[in-house]
Amino acid sequence: RSLLFDFPEDREARKVENEFMFGPSLLVCAVTEPMYYGPESTPVDREKTWKCYLPAGTGWYDYWTNTYYEGGQWIEVCASIDRIPLFVKEGGILLKTDFAGSTKELDGNCCVTVYTGRDGCFDFYEDEGEGYDYEEGKYRLTRLTWKEADRTLSTEVMTPESQWSNIDRLYQIR
């Protein structure tokens, strides 16, 4: 969604047209100009960097380098052909796993990354990965909560355990 929705008080963010929020924590900076090849595959000679605006009111982590930046400023970052500029808001919690063609193929291991700096939470939804049993309540919703003051991450299952009884996938936080 447009930065305007999440940062209405930031006048500079209102003007940015090539960036958007993906979920509550990810800031995507779309590269909208040729950087490698132009018309008819002619090579483009330019720096492989991109200017990004980081909205005010929060800090931001570069997803690729983990570098922390204060919000409310323009920065220039690497924009190689295999790496779109991507930032995580402080307090963001991301879950990562290896690639799978479908949720049924997931091996059950999930890595949790907390981007510290303020409190945050993330609701993790799991189901069997196929079929429609989720419509009958056979899924699990787990809330992960980061408390910055204590520097603790807690989990709480938000759905009754009975709704998950026939799902055997197990995720580990590492």
Disulfide bonds with the S-S distance in Angstrom:
none
